[in-house]
Amino acid sequence: MLCDWDVQTFDYWVDVMDRERQDAKLPKSGLKMYDSLHYWDGPVKEKLWWAPHVKDFRVLSLLQEPLLTISKRIPCHAPEIKEAAACRAMSVNVPQYLLYLQQKARSLGAKVIKAPLPVDAGQENALAEAESQAMVNGRRRPDCFVNATGLGAAKLCGDEAMYPIRGQTVLVKGEADAIRTRIGDGYTAYCIPRPGAGMTILGGTKEIGNWSETVDPETTARILERCAYIVPELLTGEDGGFEVVSAQCGLRPARQGGPRLERESVGGRKVVHAYGHAGAGYQNSVGSARLVVELVGESLVGSSSVISAKL
Ligand SMILES: Cc1cc2nc3c(=O)[nH]c(=O)nc-3n(C[C@H](O)[C@H](O)[C@H](O)COP(=O)(O)OP(=O)(O)OC[C@H]3O[C@@H](n4cnc5c(N)ncnc54)[C@H](O)[C@@H]3O)c2cc1C
């Protein structure tokens, strides 16, 4: 199912980019296609399930560029790259994409209300608060709620299957020419250009169960060192290193057993849960959202409300 959601999202985003290319007046989504280069320190161990679904997948020779130059840059004490592949892949300028989605939702009649929902007195109480917020803000009583609270669902619904996967990243100046991912023994280093922003995200860590949102300077140094070999075009600092804009960390909302997408009736209120997408909430967003629309539609069967959303 998750693979199918990814493919639906990929196809949808290709379509959005095509439409933008044909009509310069359309709002910009912040999506862009790049070459995506994958490097492995040893034999590829994981199944490359995505290879048949992406555009232009190909195995790269270690005896040709860009591998020749990269291999020369890697110091002799560091692991060598043993396998490489490339494809075309998407990068998302997330701040711009979220704004684009919000504007689209507003143009379809959505109202954005920001308010914390209480988590200590049960789901029914949280839903009553959400309902009251909607009505105080001039909307009618909601027919159905979509609970997309990510890690917040751990407390909000008492879902003990939820856990964080901490990720630290570094934002640097300049837009890298390509997406790169290097997979080694116990680490992944990656570079994701942020389209149109003149900046690139370098990563990263995946620390299961770590709730800390404090940046660790040693991790920052390790990310910069590992990425220096694979992203040479951004070593534009006076000291020959990256020009660092910021370092940050976030918590991926993971869930044992995978995302929870299901209907529930809580104290007579209809809810569709949609949380637990871990480190793939963007790449599988469209497929997942289509299922949410379907579940909301099923919830409303027999009521006078209709749902007319189409992604
Ligand atoms: C370092 C890092 C790298 C990542 N890289 C990728 C990537 O390459 N590709 C990809 O697809 N995904 C990636 N992700 C994962 C992606 O960010 C998540 O999957 C996605 O954000 C999940 O979206 P969501 O809306 O379900 O949850 P969230 O984005 O966590 O949003 C949940 C929202 O609910 C709100 N909320 C929670 N509780 C309450 C409450 N009680 N009252 C009111 N509001 C509440 C929160 O404030 C938040 O705004 C990455 C994440 C990290 C941290």
The ligand as a MOL file (V3000), in Angstrom:
LIG
                    3D

  0  0  0     0  0            999 V3000
M  V30 BEGIN CTAB
M  V30 COUNTS 53 58 0 0 0
M  V30 BEGIN ATOM
M  V30 1 C 14.7480 15.3330 9.2650 0
M  V30 2 C 13.5040 14.8820 8.5380 0
M  V30 3 C 13.5920 14.5500 7.2050 0
M  V30 4 C 12.4570 14.1330 6.5060 0
M  V30 5 N 12.5670 13.8360 5.1790 0
M  V30 6 C 11.4740 13.4450 4.4870 0
M  V30 7 C 11.5610 13.1310 3.1030 0
M  V30 8 O 12.6310 13.1990 2.4810 0
M  V30 9 N 10.4210 12.7440 2.4540 0
M  V30 10 C 9.2320 12.6470 3.1040 0
M  V30 11 O 8.2470 12.3010 2.4710 0
M  V30 12 N 9.1200 12.9430 4.4160 0
M  V30 13 C 10.2130 13.3090 5.1250 0
M  V30 14 N 10.1050 13.5750 6.4580 0
M  V30 15 C 8.8690 13.2070 7.1640 0
M  V30 16 C 7.7670 14.2110 7.0420 0
M  V30 17 O 8.1840 15.4720 7.5380 0
M  V30 18 C 6.5750 13.6680 7.8750 0
M  V30 19 O 6.2220 12.3860 7.4070 0
M  V30 20 C 5.3660 14.5860 7.7290 0
M  V30 21 O 5.6750 15.8690 8.2150 0
M  V30 22 C 4.1670 14.0110 8.4800 0
M  V30 23 O 3.1130 14.9150 8.2920 0
M  V30 24 P 1.8670 14.9320 9.2740 0
M  V30 25 O 1.0310 16.0690 8.8130 0
M  V30 26 O 1.2810 13.5730 9.3720 0
M  V30 27 O 2.5060 15.2280 10.7090 0
M  V30 28 P 3.2210 16.5390 11.2210 0
M  V30 29 O 3.9540 17.2080 10.1030 0
M  V30 30 O 4.0050 16.1150 12.4170 0
M  V30 31 O 2.0340 17.4960 11.6310 0
M  V30 32 C 1.2170 17.2220 12.7600 0
M  V30 33 C 0.5840 18.5250 13.1820 0
M  V30 34 O -0.3650 18.2790 14.2050 0
M  V30 35 C -0.2100 19.2870 15.1900 0
M  V30 36 N -0.6920 18.7820 16.4800 0
M  V30 37 C -0.3040 17.6790 17.1550 0
M  V30 38 N -0.9490 17.5680 18.3250 0
M  V30 39 C -1.7810 18.6370 18.3950 0
M  V30 40 C -2.7100 19.1100 19.3780 0
M  V30 41 N -2.9260 18.4560 20.5150 0
M  V30 42 N -3.3860 20.2620 19.1180 0
M  V30 43 C -3.2000 20.9520 17.9650 0
M  V30 44 N -2.3200 20.5540 17.0020 0
M  V30 45 C -1.6260 19.4200 17.2260 0
M  V30 46 C 1.2950 19.5640 15.2170 0
M  V30 47 O 1.5500 20.8190 15.8070 0
M  V30 48 C 1.6120 19.5340 13.7390 0
M  V30 49 O 1.4060 20.7870 13.1330 0
M  V30 50 C 11.2250 14.0290 7.1740 0
M  V30 51 C 11.1270 14.3960 8.5370 0
M  V30 52 C 12.2480 14.8160 9.2130 0
M  V30 53 C 12.1340 15.2000 10.6610 0
M  V30 END ATOM
M  V30 BEGIN BOND
M  V30 1 1 1 2
M  V30 2 1 2 3
M  V30 3 2 2 52
M  V30 4 2 3 4
M  V30 5 1 4 5
M  V30 6 1 4 50
M  V30 7 2 5 6
M  V30 8 1 6 7
M  V30 9 1 6 13
M  V30 10 2 7 8
M  V30 11 1 7 9
M  V30 12 1 9 10
M  V30 13 2 10 11
M  V30 14 1 10 12
M  V30 15 2 12 13
M  V30 16 1 13 14
M  V30 17 1 14 15
M  V30 18 1 14 50
M  V30 19 1 15 16
M  V30 20 1 16 17
M  V30 21 1 16 18
M  V30 22 1 18 19
M  V30 23 1 18 20
M  V30 24 1 20 21
M  V30 25 1 20 22
M  V30 26 1 22 23
M  V30 27 1 23 24
M  V30 28 2 24 25
M  V30 29 1 24 26
M  V30 30 1 24 27
M  V30 31 1 27 28
M  V30 32 2 28 29
M  V30 33 1 28 30
M  V30 34 1 28 31
M  V30 35 1 31 32
M  V30 36 1 32 33
M  V30 37 1 33 34
M  V30 38 1 33 48
M  V30 39 1 34 35
M  V30 40 1 35 36
M  V30 41 1 35 46
M  V30 42 1 36 37
M  V30 43 1 36 45
M  V30 44 2 37 38
M  V30 45 1 38 39
M  V30 46 1 39 40
M  V30 47 2 39 45
M  V30 48 1 40 41
M  V30 49 2 40 42
M  V30 50 1 42 43
M  V30 51 2 43 44
M  V30 52 1 44 45
M  V30 53 1 46 47
M  V30 54 1 46 48
M  V30 55 1 48 49
M  V30 56 2 50 51
M  V30 57 1 51 52
M  V30 58 1 52 53
M  V30 END BOND
M  V30 END CTAB
M  END
